[in-house]
């Protein structure tokens, strides 16, 4: 495998140009509608727009021009976060006096693909704007639940800002490819011999979903788009169950305190809570089935690619 080749890059709209002075004769013609790639003055680790709504909320219908949001339950919130991995380069041999320098691309990818986890890679390098957040992946004023669930079928790797420096052990993870434009903010990789799909961090939500689903289709036997739709439905069920469980537990505690633990009211609430727990178990089983997309072994892909 070589570290160069044609790279699929997905960008969002770049920084808007400064508005031109108005002409007295006629208004200026509108610019092109399509997105433009960031110019040289805008580095790929440049400003990243923070996301909204807040984590763990979901967007509801507009009421009077206002977007209503609903708080997710704790079960859904546990799913709606990126499970970042922070790989550590191999320790240097203390007997060597010469600096080892960056690892070769193939060796670096082998470290990122930890043994036993063959999921496709999502590799992000931090910038000053997203050091403590996930803004490069998420969109402002949009619901990001679908994006966050799609990440569960990737091995999500987070590297520090200085990974692009020549002395960093993982330098070639980003510098080992022949990118068409600037070094991307993050990229997707189906397997070590695949062409990476690169993103600037300013891509649209639709562009990101398409890139993620295209890569997932190379590595899984089932359709991720259908699975994530079903998974979102399960999250809604979790929200209903979590809210009802809290309500029943409060009512049960009050009934035991006021009418006694063996009262008919306490027994009725206990039975309702037991039925709700059974309903939750069924939702968990459904979720587990949805998450199993049928990951193709990496060894099989590499064997096919080498033929």
Buried (B, 14 or more C-beta within 10 A) or exposed (E): EEBEEEBBBBBBBBEEEEEEEEEEEEEEEEEEEEBBBBEEEBBBBBBBBEBBBEBBBBBEEEEEEEBEBEEBBEBBBEBBEBEBBEBEBEEEEEEEEEEEEBBEBBBBBEBBBEEEEBBBBBBBBBBEBBEEBBBBBBBEEBBBBBBBBBBBBBBBBBBEBEBBEEEBBBBBBBBBBEBEBBBBBBBBBBBBBBBBBBBBBBBBBEBBBBBBBBBBBEBBEBEBBEBBEEBBBBBBBBBEBBEBBEBBEEBBEEBBEEEEEEEEBBEEBBEBBEEBEEBBEEBEEBBEEBBEBEBBEBEEBEEEEEE
